[in-house]
Amino acid sequence: MIHYETFRVAVAALRAHPLRTFLTLLGVIIGVTTVVTVVSIISGMNAYIKDKVLTLGADSFVVSKFGLITSREGFIQALKRRNMTLDDMEAFERFCTECAYVGGDITANKGVRYADLRLPDTPVHGSTANVSDVQNLELEAGRFFTEAEVAHSRPVAVVGYDIKQELFPDGDPIGRAVKIDGYPYKVVGLLEKKGSVLGQNQDKVVYVPLTTWQSNFGAHRSVEIVVKAKGKERVEAAQEQIRLIVRARRHTPYGDADPFGFVTADALDAIWKGISAGAFALMTFISGISLVVGGIVIMNIMLVSVAERTQEIGLRRALGARRQTIRTQFLMEAVIMAFTGGLIGVGIGALVARLVEALSPVPVAVRPALVVASIGLATVVGVASGVFPSIKASRLQPTEALRSE
């Protein structure tokens, strides 16, 4: 009953000055809003990147001319390397005993036409027959092209769902012929709808045999070679064999850097974690400043409140109120302000996060643990800010407090 009465008095004191109370909460609200918004976006992006972008399995990796470029100097150095070729891919298949299978891919934007309908700037992949295993592609209808069709450079194609919707809105594309930059290709397969990844349409795409792609559009592009090891624990052994094969084929002197690069799921994940960690650190700094400022403001307002209510405190002490009761009331006022600011900040942060998700391709994830942690952090700020003013209020002597003006 005593605690309820103390709580009621604390709420009444705060409601007596609503504008001052709200302005006092702004620092906490801004800090919590920042935490909830940024952490929700980072959490959503982490899950999204893992599910949609990091499609390489733990037992797979890419061998490419560039690898993972993280600096301008690295990019300039990579430009000097020789392209990866079909001969390199065949060498991997022949000599890499730790490799379960090897696939290749080249991509460029081309115009795709059927009758009078045309789709410009369509990503056209020249791929090996195991493209479905390498990139986890699923078919809605038809089939993928075969190894024989790749070996004989057959003009066949597997199209994405949007190609069907745009060029064949009223019919089945299987068996029909599309033209890619003027070259005819027979459609043999239709991919399942995949949607967009970070605003990039995954259904506006065409896959053709790699050899046909090179025959029609040139063999001057470097081939991205995807390798699947014979198990996760044998990836390093497979990479070492690939390294020896490429260095031998390039006649790379001992001690020189590798004339190629590896791209692995772990490396991609590490880069993304570095980016998200930087964003999280910046968020922590900004929200930390906001919460510290908010805590200082709460403490200052509580000290002003103690000064304004000195006679009230003296009267209550003279009527028998204990120091602990006075201390609890002022501490509760600080906690209520911070807790309320935390609730408002969580609500605004969740709303901002949802607006970001609705207005952009960036996904968000507002998790219950984040809500609880944010409100808890705000409450801790309230406790820390209210300790000194509450102790000062409880130590006022009744006689001196009653004589104050």
C-alpha positions as CSV (number, residue, x, y, z in Angstrom):
1,M,0.0,0.0,0.0
2,I,2.9,2.4,0.9
3,H,4.6,1.7,-2.5
4,Y,1.3,2.3,-4.4
5,E,0.8,5.6,-2.6
6,T,4.4,6.6,-3.3
7,F,3.9,5.7,-7.0
8,R,0.6,7.7,-7.1
9,V,2.3,10.7,-5.6
10,A,5.3,10.4,-8.1
11,V,2.9,10.2,-11.1
12,A,0.9,13.2,-9.8
13,A,4.1,15.2,-9.5
14,L,5.1,14.5,-13.1
15,R,1.6,15.2,-14.4
16,A,1.7,18.6,-12.7
17,H,4.3,19.7,-15.3
18,P,3.5,17.7,-18.5
19,L,5.6,19.8,-20.9
20,R,8.6,19.8,-18.7
21,T,8.3,16.1,-18.2
22,F,8.0,15.5,-22.0
23,L,11.0,17.7,-22.8
24,T,13.0,15.9,-20.1
25,L,12.2,12.6,-21.9
26,L,13.5,13.7,-25.3
27,G,17.1,12.5,-24.8
28,V,15.9,9.0,-23.7
29,I,13.4,8.9,-26.5
30,I,16.0,9.8,-29.2
31,G,18.5,7.3,-27.8
32,V,16.1,4.4,-27.6
33,T,14.6,5.2,-31.0
34,T,18.1,5.1,-32.5
35,V,18.8,1.8,-30.8
36,V,15.6,0.1,-31.9
37,T,15.7,1.4,-35.5
38,V,19.3,0.5,-36.2
39,V,19.4,-2.8,-34.4
40,S,16.1,-3.8,-36.2
41,I,17.6,-3.0,-39.6
42,I,20.9,-4.8,-38.8
43,S,19.1,-7.9,-37.5
44,G,16.8,-8.0,-40.5
45,M,19.7,-7.5,-42.9
46,N,21.8,-10.2,-41.1
47,A,19.0,-12.8,-41.6
48,Y,18.3,-11.6,-45.1
49,I,22.0,-11.6,-46.2
50,K,22.3,-15.2,-44.8
51,D,19.2,-16.5,-46.5
52,K,19.2,-14.6,-49.8
53,V,22.7,-13.3,-50.6
54,L,25.1,-15.8,-49.1
55,T,23.9,-18.7,-51.3
56,L,27.3,-20.4,-51.3
57,G,27.3,-23.5,-49.2
58,A,29.9,-24.1,-46.5
59,D,31.5,-26.7,-48.8
60,S,31.6,-24.5,-51.9
61,F,33.7,-21.6,-53.1
62,V,34.3,-19.4,-56.2
63,V,37.5,-19.1,-58.1
64,S,37.7,-15.9,-60.0
65,K,40.0,-13.3,-61.5
66,F,39.1,-10.7,-58.9
67,G,38.1,-12.6,-55.8
68,L,37.0,-10.3,-53.0
69,I,38.2,-6.7,-53.6
70,T,38.4,-4.5,-50.5
71,S,40.7,-1.7,-51.8
72,R,41.4,0.4,-54.9
73,E,45.0,-1.0,-55.0
74,G,43.6,-4.6,-54.9
75,F,41.3,-3.8,-57.8
76,I,44.1,-2.4,-59.9
77,Q,46.3,-5.4,-59.2
78,A,43.4,-7.8,-60.1
79,L,42.9,-6.1,-63.4
80,K,46.4,-7.2,-64.4
81,R,45.6,-10.9,-63.9
82,R,44.7,-13.2,-66.8
83,N,41.1,-14.2,-67.2
84,M,39.8,-17.5,-65.8
85,T,38.9,-19.7,-68.8
86,L,37.1,-22.9,-69.7
87,D,40.5,-24.6,-69.9
88,D,41.1,-23.7,-66.3
89,M,37.7,-25.1,-65.3
90,E,38.5,-28.4,-67.2
91,A,41.9,-28.5,-65.4
92,F,40.1,-28.3,-62.1
93,E,37.8,-31.2,-63.1
94,R,40.7,-33.3,-64.2
95,F,43.3,-32.7,-61.4
96,C,41.4,-31.6,-58.3
97,T,40.8,-34.9,-56.5
98,E,39.1,-33.0,-53.5
99,C,36.5,-31.4,-55.8
100,A,33.0,-33.0,-56.0
101,Y,32.1,-30.9,-59.0
102,V,33.1,-27.8,-60.9
103,G,30.8,-25.3,-62.6
104,G,31.3,-22.0,-64.5
105,D,29.3,-18.8,-65.1
106,I,29.6,-15.6,-67.2
107,T,27.0,-12.8,-67.0
108,A,26.2,-9.8,-69.1
109,N,23.1,-7.7,-69.7
110,K,21.5,-8.3,-73.1
111,G,18.3,-7.5,-74.9
112,V,15.8,-10.3,-75.0
113,R,13.0,-10.3,-77.6
114,Y,10.0,-12.4,-78.6
115,A,7.9,-11.2,-81.5
116,D,7.3,-7.5,-81.0
117,L,8.0,-7.6,-77.2
118,R,11.5,-6.7,-75.9
119,L,13.2,-6.6,-72.5
120,P,16.4,-4.6,-72.5
121,D,19.2,-4.9,-70.0
122,T,18.3,-8.5,-69.0
123,P,21.0,-10.5,-67.1
124,V,22.0,-13.4,-69.4
125,H,24.1,-16.1,-67.7
126,G,26.3,-18.4,-69.7
127,S,26.5,-21.5,-67.4
128,T,27.5,-25.1,-67.2
129,A,24.9,-27.8,-67.0
130,N,25.2,-28.1,-63.2
131,V,24.0,-24.6,-62.7
132,S,20.9,-25.8,-60.8
133,D,23.2,-27.5,-58.3
134,V,25.6,-24.6,-58.0
135,Q,23.0,-21.8,-57.6
136,N,20.1,-23.8,-56.0
137,L,17.8,-23.0,-58.9
138,E,14.3,-24.6,-59.0
139,L,12.2,-25.1,-62.1
140,E,8.5,-24.5,-62.4
141,A,8.3,-26.1,-65.8
142,G,10.6,-27.8,-68.4
143,R,14.2,-28.7,-67.7
144,F,17.7,-27.4,-67.6
145,F,20.1,-27.7,-70.5
146,T,22.3,-30.9,-70.5
147,E,26.0,-31.4,-70.6
148,A,25.7,-32.6,-74.2
149,E,24.0,-29.3,-75.1
150,V,26.8,-27.4,-73.4
151,A,29.4,-29.5,-75.1
152,H,27.8,-28.9,-78.6
153,S,26.9,-25.2,-77.9
154,R,23.2,-25.7,-78.4
155,P,21.0,-22.5,-78.6
156,V,18.7,-23.4,-75.7
157,A,17.7,-21.2,-72.7
158,V,16.1,-21.4,-69.3
159,V,14.2,-18.2,-68.5
160,G,13.1,-16.5,-65.2
161,Y,9.5,-15.9,-64.2
162,D,9.4,-12.3,-65.3
163,I,10.6,-13.2,-68.8
164,K,7.5,-15.4,-69.1
165,Q,5.3,-12.7,-67.7
166,E,6.6,-10.0,-69.9
167,L,7.2,-11.9,-73.2
168,F,4.6,-14.7,-72.9
169,P,1.8,-13.3,-70.8
170,D,-0.8,-15.5,-72.4
171,G,1.0,-18.7,-73.0
172,D,3.7,-21.3,-72.1
173,P,7.2,-20.2,-73.1
174,I,8.5,-23.8,-73.3
175,G,9.3,-24.7,-76.8
176,R,9.2,-21.2,-78.1
177,A,12.2,-19.2,-79.5
178,V,13.4,-15.9,-78.0
179,K,16.2,-13.8,-79.5
180,I,19.0,-12.6,-77.3
181,D,20.9,-9.8,-79.0
182,G,19.6,-11.1,-82.3
183,Y,20.6,-14.8,-81.7
184,P,17.7,-17.3,-81.5
185,Y,17.4,-19.6,-78.4
186,K,14.8,-22.3,-77.8
187,V,13.2,-22.0,-74.3
188,V,13.5,-25.4,-72.5
189,G,12.9,-24.4,-68.9
190,L,11.1,-21.9,-66.7
191,L,12.4,-21.0,-63.2
192,E,10.3,-20.7,-60.1
193,K,9.5,-17.1,-59.0
194,K,12.1,-15.9,-56.5
195,G,11.3,-12.2,-56.0
196,S,13.8,-9.4,-55.3
197,V,17.0,-9.3,-53.3
198,L,17.8,-5.8,-52.0
199,G,15.8,-4.3,-54.8
200,Q,17.4,-6.5,-57.5
201,N,15.0,-8.5,-59.5
202,Q,15.9,-12.2,-59.4
203,D,13.2,-13.3,-61.9
204,K,14.4,-11.1,-64.9
205,V,17.1,-13.6,-65.9
206,V,18.1,-16.0,-68.6
207,Y,20.4,-19.0,-68.5
208,V,22.1,-20.4,-71.6
209,P,24.9,-22.9,-72.1
210,L,28.3,-21.3,-71.4
211,T,29.8,-22.4,-74.7
212,T,26.9,-21.0,-76.6
213,W,27.2,-17.7,-74.7
214,Q,30.9,-17.5,-75.6
215,S,30.3,-18.4,-79.2
216,N,27.6,-15.7,-79.7
217,F,28.9,-12.9,-77.4
218,G,32.6,-13.5,-77.2
219,A,35.0,-15.4,-75.0
220,H,36.8,-12.2,-73.7
221,R,35.1,-12.3,-70.3
222,S,36.6,-14.1,-67.3
223,V,34.7,-17.2,-66.1
224,E,33.5,-17.4,-62.5
225,I,34.4,-21.0,-61.6
226,V,32.3,-22.5,-58.7
227,V,33.8,-25.5,-56.9
228,K,32.1,-27.8,-54.5
229,A,34.5,-29.8,-52.3
230,K,33.9,-33.3,-51.2
231,G,32.7,-32.2,-47.7
232,K,33.0,-29.1,-45.5
233,E,36.1,-30.4,-43.8
234,R,37.9,-30.8,-47.2
235,V,37.4,-27.2,-48.5
236,E,40.9,-26.1,-47.5
237,A,42.4,-29.2,-49.2
238,A,40.4,-28.4,-52.4
239,Q,41.5,-24.8,-52.3
240,E,45.1,-25.8,-52.0
241,Q,44.8,-28.1,-55.0
242,I,43.2,-25.3,-57.0
243,R,45.9,-22.9,-55.9
244,L,48.6,-25.3,-57.2
245,I,46.8,-25.9,-60.5
246,V,46.3,-22.2,-61.3
247,R,49.8,-21.2,-60.2
248,A,51.3,-24.0,-62.4
249,R,49.1,-23.0,-65.4
250,R,50.1,-19.3,-64.9
251,H,53.8,-20.1,-64.3
252,T,53.6,-18.0,-61.1
253,P,57.0,-17.7,-59.4
254,Y,57.4,-19.0,-55.9
255,G,56.7,-16.1,-53.4
256,D,54.5,-14.1,-55.8
257,A,50.9,-13.5,-54.9
258,D,48.2,-15.9,-56.3
259,P,47.0,-14.8,-59.8
260,F,43.4,-15.3,-58.8
261,G,41.0,-14.9,-55.8
262,F,38.8,-17.2,-53.7
263,V,35.3,-16.2,-52.7
264,T,33.8,-18.2,-49.9
265,A,30.6,-17.9,-47.8
266,D,32.7,-17.4,-44.7
267,A,34.6,-14.5,-46.3
268,L,31.4,-12.9,-47.6
269,D,29.9,-13.3,-44.1
270,A,33.0,-11.8,-42.5
271,I,32.8,-8.7,-44.7
272,W,29.1,-8.2,-44.0
273,K,29.7,-8.7,-40.2
274,G,32.5,-6.0,-40.4
275,I,30.1,-3.6,-42.1
276,S,27.2,-4.3,-39.7
277,A,29.6,-4.1,-36.7
278,G,30.7,-0.7,-37.9
279,A,27.1,0.5,-38.2
280,F,26.4,-1.0,-34.7
281,A,29.4,0.8,-33.2
282,L,28.3,4.1,-34.7
283,M,24.7,3.5,-33.5
284,T,26.0,2.7,-30.0
285,F,28.0,5.9,-29.9
286,I,25.1,8.1,-31.1
287,S,22.5,6.5,-28.9
288,G,25.0,6.5,-26.0
289,I,25.4,10.2,-26.3
290,S,21.6,10.7,-26.4
291,L,21.1,8.5,-23.4
292,V,23.8,10.2,-21.4
293,V,22.4,13.6,-22.3
294,G,18.9,12.3,-21.4
295,G,20.2,11.0,-18.1
296,I,21.9,14.4,-17.3
297,V,18.7,16.2,-18.2
298,I,16.6,13.9,-15.9
299,M,19.1,14.5,-13.0
300,N,19.0,18.2,-13.5
301,I,15.2,18.4,-13.6
302,M,15.0,16.2,-10.5
303,L,17.4,18.5,-8.7
304,V,15.2,21.5,-9.8
305,S,12.2,19.6,-8.6
306,V,13.8,19.0,-5.2
307,A,14.6,22.7,-4.9
308,E,11.0,23.7,-5.9
309,R,9.4,21.2,-3.4
310,T,11.7,21.8,-0.4
311,Q,8.8,23.0,1.8
312,E,6.7,20.1,0.7
313,I,9.5,17.7,1.7
314,G,9.9,19.4,5.0
315,L,6.2,19.2,5.7
316,R,6.1,15.5,4.9
317,R,9.1,14.8,7.0
318,A,7.6,16.8,9.9
319,L,4.4,14.7,9.6
320,G,6.4,11.5,10.0
321,A,7.5,10.5,6.4
322,R,10.7,8.5,6.6
323,R,13.8,9.3,4.6
324,Q,13.4,6.1,2.6
325,T,9.9,7.1,1.6
326,I,11.1,10.5,0.2
327,R,14.1,8.8,-1.5
328,T,11.8,6.2,-3.1
329,Q,9.4,8.8,-4.4
330,F,12.0,10.9,-6.2
331,L,13.8,7.8,-7.5
332,M,10.5,6.5,-8.7
333,E,9.8,9.8,-10.5
334,A,13.1,9.5,-12.4
335,V,12.5,5.8,-13.3
336,I,8.9,6.5,-14.5
337,M,10.2,9.3,-16.8
338,A,13.0,7.1,-18.2
339,F,10.6,4.0,-18.5
340,T,8.0,6.1,-20.3
341,G,10.7,7.6,-22.6
342,G,11.9,4.0,-23.3
343,L,8.3,2.9,-24.2
344,I,7.8,5.9,-26.5
345,G,11.3,5.4,-28.1
346,V,10.5,1.7,-28.7
347,G,7.2,2.6,-30.4
348,I,8.8,5.3,-32.6
349,G,11.8,3.1,-33.4
350,A,9.6,0.2,-34.4
351,L,7.5,2.5,-36.6
352,V,10.5,4.0,-38.3
353,A,11.9,0.5,-38.9
354,R,8.7,-0.6,-40.5
355,L,8.5,2.6,-42.6
356,V,12.1,1.8,-43.8
357,E,11.0,-1.7,-44.7
358,A,7.9,-0.4,-46.6
359,L,9.6,2.3,-48.5
360,S,12.9,0.5,-49.4
361,P,14.2,-3.0,-50.1
362,V,15.9,-3.1,-46.7
363,P,14.4,-5.7,-44.4
364,V,13.9,-5.3,-40.7
365,A,13.4,-7.5,-37.6
366,V,12.0,-6.0,-34.4
367,R,12.7,-8.8,-32.0
368,P,11.0,-9.0,-28.5
369,A,14.5,-9.3,-26.9
370,L,15.4,-5.9,-28.4
371,V,12.2,-4.3,-27.0
372,V,12.9,-5.6,-23.5
373,A,16.6,-4.7,-23.6
374,S,15.8,-1.1,-24.8
375,I,13.2,-0.5,-22.1
376,G,15.6,-2.0,-19.5
377,L,18.4,0.3,-20.7
378,A,16.2,3.3,-20.4
379,T,15.1,2.2,-16.9
380,V,18.8,1.8,-15.8
381,V,19.4,5.4,-17.1
382,G,16.5,6.6,-14.9
383,V,17.8,4.8,-11.8
384,A,21.3,6.2,-12.3
385,S,19.9,9.7,-12.9
386,G,17.6,9.7,-9.9
387,V,19.9,8.3,-7.2
388,F,21.6,11.6,-6.4
389,P,18.5,13.9,-6.4
390,S,16.6,11.3,-4.3
391,I,19.3,11.1,-1.7
392,K,19.6,14.9,-1.6
393,A,15.8,15.2,-1.1
394,S,15.8,12.5,1.7
395,R,18.6,14.3,3.6
396,L,16.8,17.6,4.0
397,Q,16.2,18.5,7.6
398,P,12.5,19.2,8.3
399,T,13.1,22.5,10.2
400,E,15.4,23.9,7.6
401,A,13.1,22.8,4.7
402,L,10.1,24.4,6.3
403,R,11.9,27.8,6.6
404,S,13.0,27.8,3.0
405,E,11.5,30.3,0.6
